[in-house]
Amino acid sequence: MSSNGDSPSSANKRREFLRNTALVGGGFLLSGVAGRLGYQGGVAQASGPASWAELKEGEQAPFAQYCKDADKTPNEACPDRAKEERKDQYCTNCMFYNKVKGEGKEELGTCALAMGIQRLVRGPGWCQSWVKKA
């Protein structure tokens, strides 16, 4: 018997309970990590930004006036982009943008402001939340 009055069998039951709890918790943790990595039934699936759909003009987004071609004029999707001081602003030189794939007018990337909706934006695009890349 231990000094606190526990019998050897209750100490073993406590150890077994803690071990099983740790195993179950570890299993949940690993299943969550595997799900985030796109693991499904033995085959890894593409589930990162490269597989996200492109954000369409007019689609609800966490930023205002997104247009996929900032140089298009007149541009009803982003009328404020036409201001002279914004002529060199594109998603490609915005601090929130990271290129994922494509080149030129077809370049697509992630926007830190759009991560919650998991959509890609066009590199030559623009929105009102543009901030110069450092």
FITORLUM-435634 format. One line per field, with one value per residue: x, z, y of N, C-alpha, C, CB in turn. Coordinates in pm, 1 decimal. Glycine has a CB too. Layout:
BEGIN
n.u <- [X|...]
n.w <- [Z|...]
n.v <- [Y|...]
ca.u <- [X|...]
ca.w <- [Z|...]
ca.v <- [Y|...]
c.u <- [X|...]
c.w <- [Z|...]
c.v <- [Y|...]
cb.u <- [X|...]
cb.w <- [Z|...]
cb.v <- [Y|...]
END
This chain:
BEGIN
n.u <- [82.4|41.8|164.3|-41.2|-275.0|-376.3|-449.2|-242.2|-373.3|-547.7|-364.9|-248.5|-471.5|-510.6|-273.7|-312.6|-543.7|-446.0|-249.2|-407.9|-566.9|-371.9|-297.1|-536.0|-573.7|-340.2|-398.3|-619.5|-489.8|-300.8|-478.1|-598.3|-379.3|-313.4|-545.7|-529.5|-310.0|-409.6|-444.1|-610.4|-738.7|-500.9|-397.8|-238.3|-388.6|-412.6|-436.8|-372.3|-307.4|-265.1|-470.5|-697.0|-986.3|-1019.9|-1077.4|-1360.1|-1452.4|-1665.5|-1747.4|-1813.7|-1582.2|-1314.2|-1220.8|-1245.0|-1355.7|-1221.5|-1047.3|-961.4|-802.9|-623.7|-551.2|-749.9|-974.9|-1278.0|-1313.6|-1547.1|-1547.3|-1343.4|-1334.3|-1185.6|-921.4|-838.0|-729.1|-455.5|-233.7|-240.3|-161.6|54.5|-2.7|-49.5|-162.7|64.5|270.8|193.8|192.5|39.9|24.8|116.2|276.2|148.4|111.7|146.1|201.1|252.9|-43.5|-189.6|-104.0|-149.0|-215.7|-195.3|-378.0|-325.0|-539.7|-751.6|-736.8|-913.1|-1133.6|-1031.0|-942.1|-785.8|-612.3|-562.9|-240.8|-202.2|-409.1|-605.9|-700.4|-881.6|-746.0|-476.5|-132.1|192.8|454.4|725.1]
n.w <- [0.0|-68.8|83.4|93.8|119.5|-103.6|-279.0|-437.1|-669.5|-738.3|-801.9|-1028.9|-1194.8|-1222.5|-1357.3|-1594.0|-1689.8|-1736.6|-1931.1|-2141.0|-2191.3|-2285.5|-2520.4|-2672.0|-2694.9|-2838.8|-3074.9|-3171.6|-3214.4|-3414.7|-3618.1|-3679.7|-3779.1|-4001.3|-4150.4|-4212.7|-4379.0|-4597.0|-4607.2|-4695.8|-4652.1|-4720.0|-4942.3|-5031.3|-5074.0|-5289.2|-5116.6|-5053.9|-5102.9|-5383.4|-5487.5|-5447.8|-5549.0|-5782.2|-5677.7|-5769.8|-5941.1|-5766.5|-5596.7|-5256.0|-5027.9|-4787.3|-4830.9|-5004.2|-5333.1|-5521.2|-5814.8|-6092.0|-6303.4|-6290.2|-6468.5|-6653.8|-6813.4|-6855.6|-6512.5|-6346.9|-6123.2|-5956.1|-5913.3|-5773.7|-5824.4|-6046.4|-5980.9|-6006.2|-5825.6|-5769.8|-5982.4|-6006.7|-5840.7|-5765.7|-5700.6|-5699.4|-5596.2|-5339.3|-4984.1|-4874.2|-5052.9|-5195.7|-5437.8|-5605.0|-5839.9|-6202.8|-6460.6|-6557.5|-6679.2|-6599.3|-6351.5|-6024.4|-5674.5|-5312.3|-5082.6|-4782.8|-4656.7|-4758.0|-4674.7|-4501.8|-4660.1|-4845.7|-5123.5|-5435.2|-5566.9|-5851.1|-5973.7|-6129.4|-6025.4|-5802.3|-5492.0|-5252.0|-5013.0|-5055.2|-4972.9|-4979.4|-5056.5|-4846.8]
n.v <- [-119.1|226.2|530.7|717.1|584.1|456.7|160.3|-93.6|-180.6|28.8|229.1|117.8|114.8|388.6|463.5|317.5|441.2|705.7|649.3|545.2|768.9|946.1|810.2|813.0|1091.7|1157.2|1021.8|1169.0|1413.4|1343.1|1265.3|1507.8|1656.1|1498.3|1533.5|1806.8|1800.7|1677.4|1401.8|1115.9|817.5|664.8|792.5|1084.4|1392.1|1680.3|1968.1|2222.4|2578.1|2575.3|2427.0|2574.7|2764.4|3037.2|3373.0|3545.8|3846.5|4060.4|3859.6|3778.8|3903.2|3955.7|4210.9|4526.1|4623.9|4441.7|4364.1|4164.2|4237.4|4500.3|4699.9|4726.6|4940.9|5129.1|5029.5|4871.4|4708.7|4794.8|5096.4|5292.6|5235.8|5370.1|5613.7|5837.9|5812.8|5545.8|5393.2|5215.4|5007.8|4673.5|4338.3|4177.7|4339.3|4386.8|4370.5|4165.0|3959.1|3642.9|3461.2|3173.5|3020.1|3021.5|3276.9|3619.9|3770.9|3554.6|3482.0|3358.2|3389.8|3372.1|3573.0|3728.6|3842.2|3704.6|3444.9|3315.3|3256.4|3090.8|3140.1|3219.8|3503.2|3717.8|3801.4|4042.3|4185.5|4400.3|4559.8|4760.0|4736.9|4735.7|4734.5|4854.6|4632.2|4552.0]
ca.u <- [0.0|116.8|148.6|-163.1|-391.3|-417.4|-405.7|-165.6|-460.5|-599.8|-254.0|-236.7|-585.8|-484.6|-171.3|-374.6|-632.8|-363.0|-186.9|-511.7|-604.3|-265.3|-304.5|-652.9|-543.3|-241.8|-468.0|-694.5|-392.5|-248.9|-582.7|-614.6|-264.2|-327.7|-652.9|-479.0|-215.0|-482.0|-435.8|-741.7|-741.2|-379.2|-351.9|-230.4|-463.0|-371.7|-535.5|-316.0|-351.7|-261.4|-597.0|-808.2|-1047.0|-990.0|-1179.0|-1422.8|-1492.6|-1801.1|-1768.2|-1792.8|-1444.0|-1286.4|-1164.7|-1336.2|-1317.6|-1122.9|-1058.0|-853.6|-717.2|-622.9|-528.5|-870.0|-1046.8|-1313.0|-1326.4|-1657.4|-1519.1|-1253.0|-1323.5|-1083.7|-788.4|-807.7|-660.3|-316.4|-137.7|-254.1|-135.3|155.6|-43.5|-99.3|-149.5|202.0|359.7|124.2|250.6|-47.3|21.7|221.4|253.6|131.2|132.4|116.6|288.1|188.5|-186.0|-246.3|-46.0|-241.4|-149.4|-278.9|-383.0|-340.5|-673.3|-851.5|-707.4|-1031.7|-1227.6|-952.4|-950.9|-666.6|-633.2|-472.4|-126.0|-224.5|-530.0|-593.3|-814.5|-865.2|-661.2|-337.3|-25.4|319.5|542.8|850.6]
ca.w <- [0.0|-67.9|206.8|92.9|138.4|-226.8|-294.4|-560.9|-785.6|-778.3|-866.0|-1163.9|-1273.0|-1251.6|-1462.6|-1718.0|-1735.9|-1791.0|-2054.3|-2244.0|-2224.0|-2369.9|-2651.6|-2744.0|-2728.2|-2947.7|-3196.7|-3220.3|-3263.3|-3543.4|-3721.7|-3719.1|-3862.3|-4128.7|-4225.4|-4266.2|-4486.0|-4709.3|-4606.3|-4697.3|-4686.4|-4778.5|-5055.8|-5000.0|-5170.5|-5298.0|-5040.6|-5018.8|-5185.1|-5527.4|-5528.8|-5420.9|-5664.9|-5796.0|-5633.4|-5883.0|-5916.6|-5713.7|-5494.3|-5122.6|-4982.5|-4671.2|-4873.6|-5096.2|-5470.1|-5586.5|-5958.7|-6130.8|-6399.5|-6242.6|-6578.5|-6737.2|-6794.8|-6716.8|-6433.2|-6251.7|-6000.9|-5867.7|-5968.4|-5704.3|-5877.4|-6155.3|-5930.9|-6053.3|-5725.9|-5756.6|-6112.9|-5995.0|-5736.5|-5811.3|-5596.4|-5698.4|-5512.7|-5213.4|-4875.1|-4838.5|-5164.8|-5217.2|-5562.4|-5596.6|-5970.9|-6320.9|-6500.9|-6624.6|-6652.0|-6544.6|-6220.0|-5911.3|-5545.7|-5193.9|-5016.7|-4639.0|-4617.0|-4812.0|-4631.9|-4439.7|-4762.3|-4929.1|-5265.0|-5493.6|-5638.1|-5965.5|-5952.5|-6184.0|-5966.9|-5705.2|-5404.7|-5170.6|-4897.0|-5102.3|-4892.5|-5048.4|-5004.9|-4795.8]
ca.v <- [0.0|351.3|608.3|797.7|499.1|391.6|21.6|-110.8|-195.8|159.6|299.7|60.6|162.3|529.1|464.6|268.7|547.8|813.4|600.2|538.0|906.3|999.9|744.9|865.8|1231.1|1155.2|980.9|1284.6|1510.2|1295.6|1267.6|1647.7|1691.9|1427.6|1598.6|1933.4|1772.2|1620.4|1256.1|1052.9|676.0|611.0|872.4|1227.5|1473.0|1820.6|2044.2|2351.7|2690.3|2547.0|2365.5|2665.4|2831.0|3180.0|3467.8|3615.1|3984.9|4068.8|3757.7|3834.6|3888.2|4039.9|4338.9|4594.2|4661.0|4354.0|4343.0|4073.3|4306.6|4638.8|4793.6|4735.1|5067.4|5158.3|4908.2|4886.5|4632.4|4871.4|5231.5|5373.1|5201.8|5462.7|5732.9|5845.3|5764.2|5400.6|5330.5|5110.5|4913.3|4543.3|4235.7|4126.3|4420.7|4411.8|4292.1|4054.1|3864.9|3543.2|3388.1|3029.4|2958.5|3101.0|3388.5|3733.1|3793.7|3430.9|3454.1|3349.6|3378.5|3387.2|3703.9|3704.3|3887.3|3610.8|3308.3|3257.7|3208.2|2999.7|3175.3|3280.2|3629.1|3736.5|3888.6|4175.8|4242.1|4509.1|4587.2|4880.1|4708.1|4726.2|4794.7|4831.3|4527.8|4609.2]
c.u <- [86.1|84.5|20.6|-289.9|-440.6|-368.1|-327.7|-255.1|-518.1|-490.9|-235.4|-350.9|-566.4|-381.6|-230.8|-468.0|-552.5|-297.2|-289.0|-557.5|-500.4|-269.4|-420.5|-628.1|-443.4|-304.9|-548.6|-601.2|-340.2|-354.5|-607.6|-502.5|-277.0|-436.3|-608.5|-382.4|-281.1|-475.3|-574.9|-728.0|-619.1|-325.1|-350.7|-298.8|-406.4|-475.5|-482.6|-366.9|-351.7|-392.1|-718.2|-859.3|-1008.4|-1107.8|-1231.4|-1457.3|-1637.6|-1832.2|-1738.5|-1652.2|-1421.2|-1218.9|-1254.7|-1271.5|-1208.2|-1151.8|-938.5|-761.6|-721.8|-606.7|-648.6|-941.4|-1164.4|-1335.4|-1430.3|-1630.1|-1432.0|-1232.3|-1215.5|-942.7|-745.4|-735.3|-512.5|-216.1|-143.0|-215.2|-32.0|121.2|-106.3|-88.5|-4.7|296.8|291.7|181.7|166.1|-42.6|141.7|187.1|244.4|164.1|102.0|215.0|204.2|44.6|-253.0|-191.5|-153.3|-161.6|-247.8|-273.1|-408.3|-479.8|-782.7|-828.4|-829.6|-1132.2|-1159.2|-975.4|-817.9|-704.8|-532.2|-361.2|-146.4|-352.1|-499.1|-715.3|-782.3|-772.6|-513.5|-243.2|107.1|404.2|674.9|970.9]
c.w <- [0.0|58.6|209.6|100.8|12.1|-228.8|-424.2|-683.5|-831.0|-844.3|-1008.2|-1252.5|-1314.4|-1364.7|-1596.9|-1776.6|-1801.4|-1922.1|-2167.9|-2287.3|-2315.8|-2509.5|-2734.6|-2786.1|-2841.7|-3079.9|-3257.7|-3280.5|-3400.7|-3652.4|-3769.6|-3809.5|-3998.0|-4214.6|-4286.5|-4380.2|-4606.3|-4715.8|-4598.1|-4744.1|-4760.0|-4895.0|-5014.8|-5111.2|-5173.5|-5224.1|-4998.4|-5111.2|-5334.8|-5577.2|-5504.0|-5550.3|-5665.2|-5746.2|-5756.0|-5844.5|-5871.1|-5609.4|-5357.6|-5074.8|-4863.6|-4705.8|-4981.5|-5232.2|-5529.8|-5735.4|-6001.2|-6236.4|-6367.2|-6354.6|-6670.5|-6708.2|-6892.4|-6642.0|-6324.7|-6120.0|-5902.9|-5921.4|-5901.6|-5755.2|-5984.9|-6110.0|-5966.0|-5954.5|-5706.8|-5883.5|-6107.1|-5887.9|-5798.9|-5693.9|-5586.4|-5613.5|-5382.8|-5105.1|-4837.4|-4940.0|-5164.5|-5339.7|-5535.9|-5729.6|-6082.2|-6344.3|-6564.7|-6581.8|-6587.6|-6406.2|-6111.7|-5782.8|-5431.6|-5146.7|-4869.1|-4591.0|-4661.7|-4766.5|-4570.8|-4538.9|-4861.3|-5078.7|-5308.3|-5563.5|-5751.3|-5929.6|-6007.5|-6131.8|-5867.1|-5614.6|-5319.2|-5051.2|-4933.6|-5008.5|-4958.0|-4976.3|-4963.4|-4874.6]
c.v <- [124.5|428.6|690.3|713.7|432.1|247.9|9.1|-122.4|-61.5|242.9|248.8|107.4|308.3|540.8|421.5|375.1|660.8|772.5|598.1|677.1|969.3|938.9|798.7|1010.3|1241.2|1115.7|1094.1|1388.7|1469.4|1297.7|1409.7|1693.5|1625.9|1491.1|1729.7|1912.4|1707.2|1469.5|1198.1|909.2|625.3|691.6|1019.2|1305.4|1615.0|1903.6|2180.2|2459.0|2661.8|2485.8|2455.4|2726.6|2978.6|3263.6|3541.3|3758.3|3985.3|3963.2|3818.9|3801.3|3980.5|4172.6|4396.7|4618.6|4573.5|4347.4|4258.8|4132.3|4455.7|4740.8|4809.9|4867.6|5074.4|5027.0|4929.0|4815.3|4710.7|5012.6|5317.3|5345.1|5301.1|5589.3|5726.4|5785.9|5611.9|5325.5|5217.6|5006.7|4788.3|4446.1|4187.5|4209.3|4465.8|4320.1|4169.9|3939.4|3770.4|3460.7|3238.3|2963.5|3057.2|3214.0|3498.2|3752.4|3672.8|3397.0|3457.6|3334.6|3390.8|3531.7|3675.5|3745.5|3791.2|3467.6|3240.6|3203.2|3114.4|3021.4|3235.3|3409.6|3638.2|3833.6|4028.8|4242.5|4353.2|4508.3|4708.8|4859.1|4699.0|4801.4|4757.4|4726.3|4591.4|4561.1]
cb.u <- [-93.4|84.9|266.6|-166.9|-500.7|-365.1|-527.1|-77.6|-573.9|-657.3|-123.6|-234.6|-716.4|-434.8|-53.8|-452.9|-716.5|-256.1|-127.3|-631.4|-620.3|-128.8|-318.7|-780.4|-489.8|-128.3|-558.9|-776.5|-276.5|-194.1|-713.7|-621.3|-131.7|-359.6|-771.9|-412.0|-104.7|-430.0|-349.1|-839.8|-859.2|-403.2|-442.5|-81.9|-614.3|-357.1|-578.7|-164.8|-265.4|-145.4|-616.0|-765.9|-1201.9|-957.4|-1121.6|-1549.6|-1473.6|-1899.0|-1678.3|-1898.3|-1343.0|-1200.4|-1018.1|-1382.1|-1272.5|-1124.9|-1063.3|-911.5|-762.6|-512.6|-410.9|-965.4|-951.4|-1439.9|-1191.4|-1785.8|-1450.9|-1116.2|-1456.0|-1089.4|-788.0|-934.5|-678.6|-279.6|-163.3|-396.3|-88.3|289.8|-142.9|-18.5|-243.7|254.6|407.3|-29.6|268.7|-188.7|16.9|238.8|365.9|-11.2|45.3|-20.4|398.5|193.8|-258.4|-219.2|65.4|-340.4|-41.7|-233.9|-495.6|-232.7|-700.6|-850.8|-592.9|-1097.9|-1289.9|-985.3|-1068.4|-597.8|-620.5|-549.7|-4.5|-230.0|-610.5|-577.9|-848.5|-999.4|-705.2|-324.5|-30.8|397.8|565.9|868.7]
cb.w <- [119.6|-193.0|225.1|-31.0|196.4|-348.8|-293.0|-550.8|-753.6|-657.1|-785.0|-1157.8|-1192.4|-1124.3|-1424.4|-1691.7|-1618.2|-1689.8|-2033.0|-2193.1|-2095.8|-2305.7|-2634.9|-2656.1|-2606.3|-2914.8|-3167.7|-3107.1|-3164.1|-3529.0|-3668.4|-3597.0|-3794.6|-4104.6|-4136.3|-4157.5|-4434.9|-4835.5|-4489.1|-4787.8|-4767.5|-4822.8|-5181.1|-4982.7|-5135.4|-5447.7|-4918.5|-5022.4|-5158.1|-5559.5|-5456.0|-5322.9|-5663.4|-5943.3|-5527.4|-5929.8|-6044.2|-5825.2|-5520.2|-5022.8|-5097.3|-4575.0|-4925.5|-5036.4|-5472.5|-5524.6|-6037.5|-6181.4|-6547.8|-6142.3|-6659.0|-6711.2|-6815.2|-6709.0|-6371.8|-6312.2|-6035.9|-5853.5|-5956.2|-5554.7|-5934.8|-6225.0|-5778.1|-6081.0|-5593.0|-5719.4|-6210.5|-5964.0|-5638.9|-5937.2|-5625.5|-5838.5|-5591.2|-5229.3|-4753.6|-4824.7|-5296.1|-5092.6|-5663.4|-5554.3|-5986.2|-6310.3|-6599.5|-6773.7|-6780.8|-6639.2|-6187.5|-5928.7|-5532.5|-5081.3|-5079.2|-4559.9|-4673.9|-4963.2|-4531.7|-4354.6|-4837.4|-4893.2|-5291.6|-5592.4|-5542.2|-6088.9|-6015.0|-6333.8|-5899.1|-5776.4|-5315.4|-5122.2|-4831.7|-5246.0|-4741.8|-5060.5|-5111.1|-4648.9]
cb.v <- [0.3|436.0|699.8|882.6|578.1|468.2|-76.4|-233.5|-293.0|234.3|282.4|-93.2|146.8|602.9|371.8|137.3|602.8|854.1|459.1|457.3|990.1|974.6|593.6|856.7|1304.0|1059.6|863.9|1346.8|1524.3|1155.4|1206.1|1736.7|1650.7|1279.6|1622.2|2013.3|1683.4|1676.8|1205.8|1130.8|648.5|472.7|850.2|1274.0|1475.3|1867.7|1966.3|2347.3|2808.1|2453.3|2234.6|2775.6|2815.1|3215.1|3568.1|3540.2|4073.4|4057.8|3632.4|3780.9|3919.4|3964.8|4322.8|4726.7|4803.6|4211.2|4479.4|3944.2|4278.9|4657.4|4749.0|4613.3|5189.2|5248.8|4868.1|4833.9|4500.7|4799.5|5300.8|5346.8|5058.7|5500.9|5747.0|5989.3|5832.8|5365.9|5435.2|5172.6|4980.2|4490.7|4116.3|4119.7|4543.0|4389.4|4380.0|4103.6|3940.7|3451.8|3417.4|2994.9|2833.4|3156.9|3340.4|3714.6|3829.1|3315.8|3555.2|3230.9|3483.4|3290.7|3799.1|3780.5|4025.0|3615.8|3308.2|3359.4|3326.4|2856.4|3274.7|3182.9|3751.5|3787.6|3828.0|4168.3|4133.2|4647.1|4463.8|4927.3|4578.8|4782.0|4746.1|4962.2|4415.7|4574.5]
END
